[in-house]
Amino acid sequence: MLQLDTAVLRERAEKSGDLTHDEIAQRAGIDRSAVSRFLAGRMPSLPTVTALAWAYGIELDTLI
């Protein structure tokens, strides 16, 4: 099964000053529930992973 590296996203979000799921979602332009699911380790849709990666300057293959 595919594993998600949520630590990278958490670290980048913290460095950007985004400490809540709402702040992460707002920066990425996605729904807060999608952020919650991702950070809980559930496999998000490709557009969600792409939005999160783009918002924090993370290469997509680093997250998945």
Secondary structure as GFF3:
##gff-version 3
##sequence-region A 1 64
A	DSSP	alpha_helix	6	15	.	.	.	ID=ss1
A	DSSP	alpha_helix	21	28	.	.	.	ID=ss2
A	DSSP	alpha_helix	32	39	.	.	.	ID=ss3
A	DSSP	alpha_helix	46	55	.	.	.	ID=ss4
A	DSSP	alpha_helix	60	63	.	.	.	ID=ss5
###
